[in-house]
Amino acid sequence: MTKGLWLVTTTVTNPAFAEYVEAFQPWVESVGGSVIAKDMKAETVEGKGGKLGVIIEFPSKQAAVDAFNSSEYQELSKLRWANSTDTNITIIDGGVTH
């Protein structure tokens, strides 16, 4: 089974974003996810995106979707929304199929 990925970009607007990060890390691990890449100075070269880029890996695409839709994450995301702008989250299948 291929992994599922969250591709995230956002722009942090408030130092209180750290509260989201502190709560996010144990939550994502509890649902089988892990942060595999993070860049505080990401460069969006096409389209709209934020300065923080993150890739989060889950056991499957369905696990990634379920994690996003969970009531726990929806509550946690309120901290992100309050302290960031320009957020994009895309969930993809981590496998390569052509």
DASUL-V799397 format. One record per pair of residues at least 24 apart in sequence whose ideal C-beta (glycine too) atoms are under 10 Angstrom apart, sorted by the first residue. I is the first residue (numbers start at 1). J is the second residue. D is the distance in whole Angstrom. If there is no record, write none. Layout:
I;J;D / I;J;D
This chain:
1;59;7 / 1;60;5 / 1;61;9 / 1;62;9 / 1;63;9 / 1;93;10 / 1;94;10 / 1;95;9 / 2;59;10 / 2;60;7 / 2;61;7 / 2;92;10 / 2;93;6 / 2;94;5 / 2;95;3 / 2;96;9 / 2;97;9 / 3;33;10 / 3;34;10 / 3;36;9 / 3;57;5 / 3;58;6 / 3;59;7 / 3;60;7 / 3;61;8 / 3;63;9 / 3;64;8 / 3;92;10 / 3;93;8 / 3;94;4 / 3;95;8 / 4;32;10 / 4;33;9 / 4;56;9 / 4;57;7 / 4;58;4 / 4;59;7 / 4;60;5 / 4;61;4 / 4;62;7 / 4;63;6 / 4;64;3 / 4;65;7 / 4;66;9 / 4;67;9 / 4;68;10 / 4;91;6 / 4;92;7 / 4;93;6 / 4;94;6 / 4;95;10 / 5;33;10 / 5;36;8 / 5;37;10 / 5;55;6 / 5;56;7 / 5;57;6 / 5;58;7 / 5;61;8 / 5;64;7 / 5;90;8 / 5;91;7 / 5;92;5 / 5;93;8 / 5;94;5 / 6;33;8 / 6;35;9 / 6;54;7 / 6;55;7 / 6;56;4 / 6;57;8 / 6;58;7 / 6;64;6 / 6;65;10 / 6;67;8 / 6;68;7 / 6;89;6 / 6;90;7 / 6;91;6 / 6;92;8 / 7;37;10 / 7;49;10 / 7;53;8 / 7;54;8 / 7;55;6 / 7;56;8 / 7;88;8 / 7;89;7 / 7;90;4 / 7;91;8 / 7;92;6 / 8;35;10 / 8;38;9 / 8;42;10 / 8;49;9 / 8;50;8 / 8;52;8 / 8;53;7 / 8;54;4 / 8;55;7 / 8;56;7 / 8;80;9 / 8;87;7 / 8;88;7 / 8;89;5 / 8;90;8 / 8;91;10 / 9;39;10 / 9;42;6 / 9;44;7 / 9;47;9 / 9;48;8 / 9;49;4 / 9;50;4 / 9;51;8 / 9;52;7 / 9;53;5 / 9;54;8 / 9;84;10 / 9;86;7 / 9;87;7 / 9;88;5 / 9;89;8 / 9;90;9 / 10;42;9 / 10;49;8 / 10;50;4 / 10;51;8 / 10;52;5 / 10;53;8 / 10;54;8 / 10;80;7 / 10;81;10 / 10;83;9 / 10;84;4 / 10;85;7 / 10;86;6 / 10;87;4 / 10;88;7 / 10;89;8 / 11;42;10 / 11;49;8 / 11;50;4 / 11;51;5 / 11;52;7 / 11;84;6 / 11;85;5 / 11;86;5 / 11;87;8 / 12;40;8 / 12;50;8 / 12;51;7 / 12;52;6 / 12;80;9 / 12;83;7 / 12;84;5 / 12;85;9 / 12;86;10 / 13;50;10 / 13;82;9 / 13;83;6 / 13;84;6 / 13;85;6 / 13;86;9 / 14;79;10 / 14;82;7 / 14;83;4 / 14;84;8 / 14;85;10 / 15;83;8 / 16;79;8 / 16;82;7 / 16;83;5 / 16;84;10 / 17;52;9 / 17;79;8 / 17;80;7 / 17;82;9 / 17;83;4 / 17;84;6 / 18;79;10 / 18;83;8 / 19;76;10 / 19;79;6 / 19;80;10 / 19;82;9 / 19;83;8 / 20;76;7 / 20;77;8 / 20;78;9 / 20;79;4 / 20;80;5 / 20;81;9 / 20;82;8 / 20;83;6 / 20;84;8 / 21;52;10 / 21;54;10 / 21;79;9 / 21;80;9 / 21;83;10 / 22;79;9 / 23;72;10 / 23;75;10 / 23;76;6 / 23;79;7 / 23;80;10 / 24;54;10 / 24;56;9 / 24;73;9 / 24;76;6 / 24;77;9 / 24;79;8 / 24;80;8 / 27;67;9 / 27;70;9 / 27;72;6 / 27;73;7 / 27;75;10 / 27;76;6 / 28;56;6 / 28;57;10 / 28;58;9 / 28;67;7 / 28;73;9 / 28;76;9 / 30;67;10 / 30;72;8 / 31;58;7 / 31;59;9 / 31;63;7 / 31;64;9 / 31;66;8 / 31;67;5 / 31;68;10 / 31;70;7 / 31;72;8 / 31;73;8 / 32;57;9 / 32;58;6 / 32;59;5 / 32;60;9 / 32;63;6 / 32;64;10 / 32;66;10 / 32;67;8 / 33;57;6 / 33;58;5 / 33;59;8 / 33;63;8 / 33;64;7 / 33;67;6 / 34;58;8 / 34;59;10 / 36;94;10 / 44;86;9 / 44;88;9 / 47;88;8 / 48;86;6 / 48;88;7 / 49;86;7 / 49;87;9 / 49;88;6 / 50;84;7 / 50;85;7 / 50;86;4 / 50;87;6 / 50;88;7 / 51;84;10 / 51;86;8 / 52;84;8 / 52;86;9 / 52;87;9 / 53;88;10 / 54;89;9 / 55;92;10 / 55;94;10 / 56;89;9 / 56;91;10 / 57;94;7 / 58;91;9 / 58;94;9 / 59;94;10 / 60;93;8 / 60;94;9 / 60;95;10 / 61;91;7 / 61;92;7 / 61;93;5 / 61;94;8 / 61;95;9 / 62;91;10 / 62;93;10 / 63;91;10 / 64;89;10 / 64;91;5 / 64;92;8 / 64;93;9 / 64;94;9 / 65;91;6 / 67;91;9
